[in-house]
Structures are given as C-alpha cells and as structure tokens.
Amino acid sequence: MKPVRIVFVGPPGSGKGTQGARVASEFRISHLSTGEMLRQLRDQSDDDCKFSSYTEGSILAPDDLMIELVAERLSLPDCQAGWLMDGFPRTLSQAQAFDGYLNHHGDQITRVIELVADADGIVKRLIERAKSENRPDDTPKNIVERLKVYRVRTKPVLSYYRDRDLVTQIDAMQDIDSVFADIKKCIARS
Ligand code: AMP
C-alpha cells in the first residue's frame, strides 16, 4: 500500500482532532495538528503573547509560519510512512504553498476529507469541549468568530481541492464510531 497522505478540513468542533488520532493509530501514520504545534510553541515560549493570540482567540497564525512548521515536521522520519493533516491548510495561500512543497518532494495528497457539521451542533459541542478540555478559545464569542473565519478563509481551500476531485464529504454529526467507520472506508478506497 502506498503511503496514506490525508488532509482533514472541517470547522472547529467537527472532530478533526479526535478522528485524526484514531485514523493515525489505525493506519500507523503521523497525526499532524497545527493547532497543537502552536499550543506547544506557546507553552515553550518566553514571549507568551506571541502564540497565545493564535491559540486563545480566533486570529489565524501567519501563513509563512504555518508552512515553515509543517515543512519542518514533514521532514522528520516518522512522516515518511504517511501522515494526516489536522488543521492545515486553513487558507488558500497555505494550500498553494503546500502543493509547491509536495510537488518539490514528489509527494501527493491521497484524499481530502471534509468533515461536514452544522453550526448549531458545533456551538453545542464546543461549549462542552470548553468545560472538559479547558480550551480558552472555546468561548461563545470566539466560537462564532472562528466559524466565520472558517467560512471566509478555509472554505475556499475546499473549492481548490474539489476542482482536482480530491474531496470526500463525511457527515461529522453522526456518533464518533460511525464517523470513524466512514473515514476508514474512504481511506481504504483511495
Ligand atoms: P485548532 O486546534 O486546529 O482548532 O487550532 C487552534 C488555533 O490555532 C486556530 O483557531 C488558529 O488560530 C490557529 N491555527 C491552527 N492551525 C492553523 C493554520 N493552519 N493556519 C493558521 N492558524 C492556525
């Protein structure tokens, strides 16, 4: 089987992190969460404000920084067997730069999985997550802002990949096991 290279695209609260961890373990590939990378940088940094404005609000981190972080991570040996991108690319420029990187390395995305979720369901989920995971970015005001950022900045990424016939939509409002089963089927077919 050729290396599995999957991109998850979905609004905050659509289950990218939860499903990403399960898929990575099932297919023995690396789970790359750019949100997690930023939270680690925030925890290691002396200059708290620099990264906390990205991890605690609704502002996207700069494209250059994200591309650099992803490229650095992908060069590590554990990514050679395959990877799952969770939270990247989040803008059209990131998607274009990512293509440049992949072409340069002779790699290709196997499939883009869109986790489809409705706004009301997401707000409920994120408010629950704020209680259980202590995520400072899951406040009601931030949730509305982050959904808007998703609509305006990230949705164009889906059109970009749809034009290349790479996108499969999965209903992310099902229970966790059913979403996982659908994702597994989709990857196995790819
Ligand atoms: P997440 O854990 O994926 O919800 O990411 C948390 C926050 O980190 C997001 O709301 C963004 O502000 C920032 N972030 C994560 N990934 C990216 C990315 N690819 N580009 C820009 N900002 C990002």
Residues whose N, C-alpha, C, O or C-beta is under 5 A from the ligand:
A	BS01	AMP	T34 G35 E36 L38 Y54 T55 G57 S58 I59 L60 A61 M66 D86 G87 F88 P89 R90
